[in-house]
Amino acid sequence: MNYVDLDPALNPLIKSYLEPADRKRLAPVLTVLGADAAQRLAPLADVADKNPPTLAQFDREGDRVDEIDYHASYQELQRAAYEEYGLSALSHRGMHGWDDVPPHLVKYILSYVFVQAEFGLACPVSMTDAAARTLRKFGEGEEIAEAIDRLISADPDQRFTGAMFMTEIQAGTDIAQTETVAESDGENWKLSGRKWFASNPDADIILTLARYPGGDDSTRGVGLFMLPKHRPDGSKNSYVIDRLKDKLGTRSMPSGEVTLDGAYAVQVGELDRGFRQMAEMVNTSRLSNAMRSTALMRRSLNEALAHARKRVVFGKTLIEAPLMRMTLLPLQAEAEAALGLVFYAGDMLQRGDAGDAEAAAQIRVLTPLAKHYICKRARFVTGETMEVRGGRGYIEEWPDARLVRDSHLGSIWEGSSNVIALDVLRCMRKQDTHRLLAQTMSGKLDSLTLAEAGPEVRELLDRWSAIVARGDGLLSAEKPVAEALIGNYADELAQLIMGTLLLEQAEAEATRDEDYRKLLAAKAFIAANIVRDDTTVARLLPHFEDIVDGTRVSRDSVAASTPTPVA
């Protein structure tokens, strides 16, 4: 079994977004990882979930050590993620045949396959990557330079892991309420306070926020600091892990409460821009959250399809039942749409980093849109697919329950859904990003020439016009009204983007490969999620196996079974 082979959407998207040379370098490592994730890493993840880490606060002499003990299964997963595949280093250095840094999408593609096996470890992997990016962008000095070098290392004797400590009891969303304080200590700082929720709490390099002397009561009064696990002289830094959290999901990876007691820290960037600088790390993690949620959708769908093909009820396999197909087809379309948005966002991040101002404005709003929509939908998709397996799915001996538990993380960490929706509204107010997206996506639709997609193209163009008008209305409405309505608006905006990208990819595959399978998936997503037309979805069921298996679909076959135009 190979997770790459089970995914009909992945390789065609790689063809569309990556240059031939990049595809050639990616292909062998992707093939290896696809098989490795399914055959070695997924069973390890099952074991790690059942054997969570434990905290030893003291050694046998009574000295404070705060050491976290990891099960051997998790340690093997760590070696795979950080060393064999270099998932936290891929945005910063050449690996796997690249002399220079590969495109951002390479990291997202490999991480997407890895996360289908193990979700919990992906959090510290993402934070390690994001910490290096943030320090590279804002940090200065030899100590920070050494930290970056070790954060992006795949050498087992050199590599560091990263974390971010933001949440306090009174300061989760409201960072201005941060109570941790920074005291000047020569060229560096001493930090004191308590961080209530800190994932990967024994990380080597931590980015954290603290109030600095003379700062005001807003977020501008909070500075960004690098907190190393050890002081420059090698001694343990002055903070302790009070306890580990008992979490719903991501049980393989530790999260804890940490108390800082005059802990040694190095200033990162400008003090009064600490929160804005930390937002760089948060936003990178938010996009990774969307990618990880997409991976959960894909894995859960693989599990459901495998079960439905094997389980016999009343003399027939479940997969033969029309209602089961009607359940699974929209989930398949949902997973493909999510993956398409992750690819597009990763591409916009690459272009934005290269200086494309329009791409930078797009990724600024695409990140919260993807997190808001995809992470919530992952909860639905994993729940539906668990039900396909029935009572077995509810039993922890199967992976479905773990997938459901883990799926709830994406909507909460790095900002709950309401916080993220308000971030979308903030982007709209600052840059009219709803108009930018509508202009970009309508341009894509206008350029499509695939006749078989005509009804959907016209439908989406009309809806883009309507959603721009609604967005303008939100911006002119009183603040409480706009804030009350932005959640549903953000979801509809995300769905229109996903539908548009599906149609664009459908034309690419039809033109390049003479394959119309993606067009059927696009029709299913638009009918199920945008138009809400179950009849159209039902008329696509004769092509169910083609869509979920990635079988090539001819133009004549589509023309013979194309549903009546959407209303």
GICOR-V658900 format. One record per backbone hydrogen bond with DSSP energy under -0.5 kcal/mol. CO is the residue of the C=O (numbers start at 1). NH is the residue of the N-H. E is the energy in kcal/mol with one decimal. If there is no record, write none. Layout:
co->CO nh->NH e->E
co->CO nh->NH e->E
This chain:
co->2 nh->6 e->-1.4
co->4 nh->7 e->-1.2
co->6 nh->8 e->-0.7
co->7 nh->11 e->-0.6
co->9 nh->13 e->-1.5
co->10 nh->14 e->-2.2
co->11 nh->15 e->-2.3
co->12 nh->16 e->-1.5
co->13 nh->17 e->-2.1
co->14 nh->18 e->-2.4
co->19 nh->23 e->-2.4
co->20 nh->24 e->-2.3
co->21 nh->25 e->-1.7
co->22 nh->26 e->-2.3
co->23 nh->27 e->-2.4
co->24 nh->28 e->-0.7
co->25 nh->29 e->-0.7
co->26 nh->30 e->-2.6
co->27 nh->31 e->-2.3
co->28 nh->32 e->-2.1
co->29 nh->33 e->-2.7
co->30 nh->34 e->-2.6
co->31 nh->35 e->-1.6
co->32 nh->36 e->-2.7
co->33 nh->37 e->-3.3
co->34 nh->3 e->-2.1
co->34 nh->38 e->-1.2
co->35 nh->39 e->-2.6
co->36 nh->40 e->-2.5
co->36 nh->41 e->-2.6
co->37 nh->42 e->-2.0
co->40 nh->44 e->-1.6
co->41 nh->45 e->-2.5
co->42 nh->46 e->-1.9
co->43 nh->47 e->-1.8
co->44 nh->48 e->-2.8
co->45 nh->49 e->-2.2
co->46 nh->50 e->-1.1
co->47 nh->51 e->-0.9
co->48 nh->51 e->-0.6
co->54 nh->69 e->-3.0
co->55 nh->57 e->-0.6
co->56 nh->67 e->-2.5
co->57 nh->65 e->-2.7
co->57 nh->66 e->-1.1
co->59 nh->62 e->-1.8
co->63 nh->59 e->-2.4
co->67 nh->56 e->-3.1
co->67 nh->69 e->-0.5
co->68 nh->70 e->-0.5
co->69 nh->54 e->-1.8
co->71 nh->74 e->-0.6
co->71 nh->75 e->-1.9
co->72 nh->76 e->-2.0
co->73 nh->77 e->-1.8
co->74 nh->78 e->-2.5
co->75 nh->79 e->-2.2
co->76 nh->80 e->-2.0
co->77 nh->81 e->-2.6
co->78 nh->82 e->-2.9
co->78 nh->83 e->-0.6
co->79 nh->83 e->-1.5
co->79 nh->84 e->-2.4
co->80 nh->85 e->-2.5
co->81 nh->87 e->-2.7
co->86 nh->89 e->-1.2
co->86 nh->90 e->-1.3
co->89 nh->92 e->-2.3
co->89 nh->93 e->-1.4
co->90 nh->102 e->-0.5
co->93 nh->102 e->-0.5
co->95 nh->98 e->-2.2
co->97 nh->99 e->-0.5
co->99 nh->94 e->-0.5
co->103 nh->106 e->-1.7
co->103 nh->107 e->-0.8
co->104 nh->107 e->-0.6
co->104 nh->108 e->-1.8
co->105 nh->109 e->-2.8
co->106 nh->110 e->-2.4
co->107 nh->111 e->-2.6
co->108 nh->112 e->-2.2
co->109 nh->113 e->-1.6
co->110 nh->114 e->-2.4
co->111 nh->115 e->-3.0
co->112 nh->116 e->-0.8
co->113 nh->116 e->-0.5
co->114 nh->117 e->-1.8
co->114 nh->118 e->-2.0
co->119 nh->122 e->-0.7
co->120 nh->123 e->-1.6
co->120 nh->124 e->-0.5
co->121 nh->125 e->-1.9
co->122 nh->126 e->-2.4
co->123 nh->127 e->-2.5
co->124 nh->128 e->-2.4
co->124 nh->162 e->-0.5
co->125 nh->129 e->-2.1
co->126 nh->130 e->-2.8
co->127 nh->131 e->-2.7
co->128 nh->132 e->-1.9
co->129 nh->133 e->-2.0
co->130 nh->134 e->-2.5
co->131 nh->135 e->-2.7
co->132 nh->136 e->-2.3
co->133 nh->137 e->-1.7
co->134 nh->138 e->-2.3
co->135 nh->139 e->-2.2
co->138 nh->269 e->-0.7
co->141 nh->145 e->-2.2
co->142 nh->146 e->-2.5
co->143 nh->147 e->-1.9
co->144 nh->148 e->-2.5
co->145 nh->149 e->-2.2
co->146 nh->150 e->-1.9
co->147 nh->151 e->-2.3
co->148 nh->152 e->-1.8
co->150 nh->153 e->-0.9
co->150 nh->160 e->-2.6
co->155 nh->158 e->-1.6
co->155 nh->159 e->-3.0
co->161 nh->204 e->-1.0
co->161 nh->205 e->-2.0
co->163 nh->207 e->-2.5
co->164 nh->166 e->-0.7
co->165 nh->209 e->-1.0
co->167 nh->196 e->-1.4
co->167 nh->197 e->-1.1
co->171 nh->168 e->-1.9
co->173 nh->175 e->-1.5
co->174 nh->177 e->-2.0
co->175 nh->178 e->-2.2
co->180 nh->211 e->-3.5
co->181 nh->192 e->-2.3
co->183 nh->190 e->-2.6
co->185 nh->188 e->-1.7
co->188 nh->185 e->-3.2
co->189 nh->265 e->-2.0
co->190 nh->183 e->-3.1
co->191 nh->262 e->-0.7
co->191 nh->263 e->-2.7
co->192 nh->181 e->-2.7
co->193 nh->260 e->-3.6
co->194 nh->196 e->-0.6
co->195 nh->258 e->-2.7
co->197 nh->167 e->-0.6
co->198 nh->201 e->-0.5
co->198 nh->256 e->-2.6
co->200 nh->203 e->-1.8
co->204 nh->229 e->-2.7
co->205 nh->163 e->-1.5
co->206 nh->208 e->-0.5
co->206 nh->227 e->-3.7
co->207 nh->165 e->-2.2
co->208 nh->225 e->-2.6
co->210 nh->223 e->-3.0
co->211 nh->182 e->-3.3
co->212 nh->215 e->-1.9
co->218 nh->221 e->-1.7
co->219 nh->222 e->-1.5
co->219 nh->275 e->-0.6
co->221 nh->212 e->-1.2
co->221 nh->223 e->-0.5
co->222 nh->274 e->-0.6
co->222 nh->275 e->-0.8
co->223 nh->210 e->-1.7
co->224 nh->268 e->-2.6
co->225 nh->208 e->-2.4
co->225 nh->227 e->-0.6
co->226 nh->228 e->-0.7
co->226 nh->266 e->-2.5
co->227 nh->206 e->-1.7
co->229 nh->237 e->-2.3
co->231 nh->234 e->-2.4
co->235 nh->231 e->-2.8
co->237 nh->239 e->-1.9
co->238 nh->261 e->-2.9
co->240 nh->242 e->-0.7
co->240 nh->259 e->-2.4
co->243 nh->257 e->-2.3
co->245 nh->247 e->-0.9
co->250 nh->253 e->-1.0
co->251 nh->53 e->-0.5
co->254 nh->200 e->-2.9
co->255 nh->245 e->-3.7
co->256 nh->198 e->-2.4
co->257 nh->242 e->-2.5
co->257 nh->243 e->-0.9
co->258 nh->195 e->-3.0
co->258 nh->260 e->-0.5
co->259 nh->240 e->-2.3
co->260 nh->193 e->-1.9
co->263 nh->191 e->-2.2
co->265 nh->189 e->-2.3
co->266 nh->226 e->-3.4
co->267 nh->269 e->-0.5
co->270 nh->273 e->-1.5
co->271 nh->274 e->-1.5
co->273 nh->277 e->-2.4
co->274 nh->278 e->-2.6
co->275 nh->279 e->-1.8
co->276 nh->280 e->-0.6
co->277 nh->280 e->-1.1
co->277 nh->281 e->-0.7
co->278 nh->281 e->-0.6
co->278 nh->282 e->-2.3
co->279 nh->283 e->-3.0
co->280 nh->284 e->-1.7
co->281 nh->285 e->-2.1
co->282 nh->286 e->-2.3
co->283 nh->287 e->-2.0
co->284 nh->288 e->-1.8
co->285 nh->289 e->-2.3
co->286 nh->290 e->-1.8
co->287 nh->291 e->-2.1
co->288 nh->292 e->-2.9
co->289 nh->293 e->-2.4
co->290 nh->294 e->-2.0
co->291 nh->295 e->-2.0
co->292 nh->296 e->-1.9
co->293 nh->297 e->-2.0
co->294 nh->298 e->-2.2
co->295 nh->299 e->-2.7
co->296 nh->300 e->-2.6
co->297 nh->301 e->-2.3
co->298 nh->302 e->-2.4
co->299 nh->303 e->-2.2
co->300 nh->304 e->-2.2
co->301 nh->305 e->-2.7
co->302 nh->306 e->-2.3
co->303 nh->307 e->-2.2
co->304 nh->308 e->-2.8
co->305 nh->309 e->-1.7
co->306 nh->310 e->-0.9
co->307 nh->310 e->-0.8
co->307 nh->311 e->-3.1
co->308 nh->319 e->-2.2
co->311 nh->313 e->-0.5
co->311 nh->318 e->-2.1
co->313 nh->316 e->-1.6
co->316 nh->313 e->-3.5
co->317 nh->320 e->-1.4
co->318 nh->321 e->-1.6
co->321 nh->325 e->-2.2
co->322 nh->326 e->-2.2
co->323 nh->327 e->-1.3
co->324 nh->328 e->-2.5
co->325 nh->329 e->-2.6
co->326 nh->330 e->-0.6
co->327 nh->331 e->-0.7
co->328 nh->332 e->-2.4
co->329 nh->333 e->-2.3
co->330 nh->334 e->-2.3
co->331 nh->335 e->-2.3
co->332 nh->336 e->-2.2
co->333 nh->337 e->-2.4
co->334 nh->338 e->-2.3
co->335 nh->339 e->-2.1
co->336 nh->340 e->-2.2
co->337 nh->341 e->-1.9
co->338 nh->342 e->-2.2
co->339 nh->343 e->-2.4
co->340 nh->344 e->-2.3
co->341 nh->345 e->-2.7
co->342 nh->346 e->-2.6
co->343 nh->347 e->-2.2
co->344 nh->348 e->-2.4
co->345 nh->349 e->-2.4
co->346 nh->350 e->-1.9
co->347 nh->351 e->-2.3
co->348 nh->352 e->-2.9
co->349 nh->353 e->-2.5
co->350 nh->354 e->-1.2
co->351 nh->356 e->-2.4
co->352 nh->355 e->-1.6
co->355 nh->357 e->-0.9
co->356 nh->360 e->-2.3
co->357 nh->361 e->-2.1
co->358 nh->362 e->-2.2
co->359 nh->363 e->-2.9
co->360 nh->364 e->-1.5
co->361 nh->365 e->-1.0
co->362 nh->365 e->-0.7
co->362 nh->366 e->-3.2
co->363 nh->367 e->-2.0
co->364 nh->368 e->-0.6
co->365 nh->369 e->-2.0
co->366 nh->370 e->-3.1
co->367 nh->371 e->-2.3
co->368 nh->372 e->-2.9
co->369 nh->373 e->-2.4
co->370 nh->374 e->-2.0
co->370 nh->375 e->-0.7
co->371 nh->375 e->-1.1
co->372 nh->376 e->-0.7
co->373 nh->377 e->-2.4
co->374 nh->378 e->-2.1
co->375 nh->379 e->-0.9
co->376 nh->379 e->-0.5
co->376 nh->380 e->-1.2
co->377 nh->381 e->-3.1
co->378 nh->382 e->-2.5
co->379 nh->383 e->-1.4
co->380 nh->384 e->-2.7
co->381 nh->385 e->-2.5
co->382 nh->386 e->-1.8
co->383 nh->387 e->-1.6
co->384 nh->388 e->-1.2
co->385 nh->389 e->-1.0
co->386 nh->389 e->-0.6
co->387 nh->390 e->-1.1
co->389 nh->392 e->-1.0
co->390 nh->393 e->-0.6
co->390 nh->394 e->-0.8
co->391 nh->394 e->-0.6
co->391 nh->395 e->-0.5
co->392 nh->395 e->-1.4
co->395 nh->398 e->-1.9
co->399 nh->403 e->-2.3
co->400 nh->404 e->-2.3
co->401 nh->405 e->-2.6
co->402 nh->406 e->-2.9
co->403 nh->407 e->-1.8
co->404 nh->408 e->-0.8
co->405 nh->408 e->-0.8
co->406 nh->409 e->-1.7
co->406 nh->410 e->-0.6
co->409 nh->412 e->-2.1
co->409 nh->413 e->-2.5
co->411 nh->417 e->-0.8
co->412 nh->415 e->-1.0
co->416 nh->420 e->-2.4
co->417 nh->421 e->-2.6
co->418 nh->422 e->-2.1
co->419 nh->423 e->-1.3
co->420 nh->424 e->-1.8
co->421 nh->425 e->-2.0
co->422 nh->426 e->-2.1
co->423 nh->427 e->-2.2
co->424 nh->428 e->-2.2
co->425 nh->429 e->-2.3
co->426 nh->430 e->-2.0
co->427 nh->431 e->-2.7
co->427 nh->433 e->-0.6
co->428 nh->432 e->-2.0
co->432 nh->435 e->-1.0
co->432 nh->436 e->-1.7
co->433 nh->437 e->-2.7
co->434 nh->438 e->-2.1
co->435 nh->439 e->-2.7
co->436 nh->440 e->-2.3
co->437 nh->441 e->-3.2
co->438 nh->442 e->-2.7
co->439 nh->443 e->-1.7
co->440 nh->444 e->-1.7
co->441 nh->445 e->-2.3
co->442 nh->446 e->-2.8
co->443 nh->447 e->-1.3
co->444 nh->448 e->-0.5
co->445 nh->448 e->-1.2
co->449 nh->451 e->-0.8
co->450 nh->453 e->-1.7
co->451 nh->454 e->-2.0
co->453 nh->457 e->-2.6
co->454 nh->458 e->-2.4
co->455 nh->459 e->-2.1
co->456 nh->460 e->-2.7
co->457 nh->461 e->-2.4
co->458 nh->462 e->-2.1
co->459 nh->463 e->-2.0
co->460 nh->464 e->-2.5
co->461 nh->465 e->-1.9
co->462 nh->466 e->-2.0
co->463 nh->467 e->-2.5
co->464 nh->468 e->-1.7
co->465 nh->469 e->-1.6
co->466 nh->470 e->-2.2
co->467 nh->471 e->-2.2
co->468 nh->472 e->-2.5
co->469 nh->473 e->-2.0
co->470 nh->474 e->-2.2
co->471 nh->475 e->-2.1
co->472 nh->476 e->-1.4
co->473 nh->477 e->-0.9
co->474 nh->477 e->-0.6
co->478 nh->481 e->-0.6
co->478 nh->482 e->-2.4
co->479 nh->483 e->-2.5
co->480 nh->484 e->-1.7
co->481 nh->485 e->-1.5
co->482 nh->486 e->-1.2
co->485 nh->489 e->-1.6
co->486 nh->490 e->-2.7
co->487 nh->491 e->-1.8
co->488 nh->492 e->-2.3
co->489 nh->493 e->-2.5
co->490 nh->494 e->-2.4
co->491 nh->495 e->-2.4
co->492 nh->496 e->-2.1
co->493 nh->497 e->-2.0
co->494 nh->498 e->-2.7
co->495 nh->499 e->-2.8
co->496 nh->500 e->-2.3
co->497 nh->501 e->-2.6
co->498 nh->502 e->-2.2
co->499 nh->503 e->-1.9
co->500 nh->504 e->-2.3
co->501 nh->505 e->-2.5
co->502 nh->506 e->-2.4
co->503 nh->507 e->-2.2
co->504 nh->508 e->-2.0
co->505 nh->509 e->-2.5
co->506 nh->510 e->-2.3
co->507 nh->511 e->-2.7
co->508 nh->512 e->-2.7
co->509 nh->513 e->-2.2
co->509 nh->515 e->-1.5
co->510 nh->514 e->-0.9
co->516 nh->520 e->-1.4
co->517 nh->521 e->-1.8
co->518 nh->522 e->-2.7
co->519 nh->523 e->-2.5
co->520 nh->524 e->-2.2
co->521 nh->525 e->-2.3
co->522 nh->526 e->-2.6
co->523 nh->527 e->-2.5
co->524 nh->528 e->-2.5
co->525 nh->529 e->-2.8
co->525 nh->530 e->-0.6
co->526 nh->530 e->-1.5
co->526 nh->531 e->-3.0
co->526 nh->532 e->-0.6
co->527 nh->532 e->-0.7
co->527 nh->533 e->-3.0
co->532 nh->534 e->-0.6
co->533 nh->537 e->-1.4
co->534 nh->538 e->-2.7
co->535 nh->539 e->-1.8
co->536 nh->540 e->-0.6
co->537 nh->540 e->-1.4
co->538 nh->541 e->-1.4
co->540 nh->543 e->-1.9
co->541 nh->544 e->-2.4
co->543 nh->547 e->-2.4
co->544 nh->548 e->-2.5
co->545 nh->549 e->-2.3
co->546 nh->550 e->-1.2
co->546 nh->551 e->-1.1
co->553 nh->516 e->-2.8
co->554 nh->558 e->-1.7
co->555 nh->559 e->-2.7
co->556 nh->560 e->-2.0
co->557 nh->561 e->-0.9
co->558 nh->561 e->-0.7
co->558 nh->562 e->-0.9
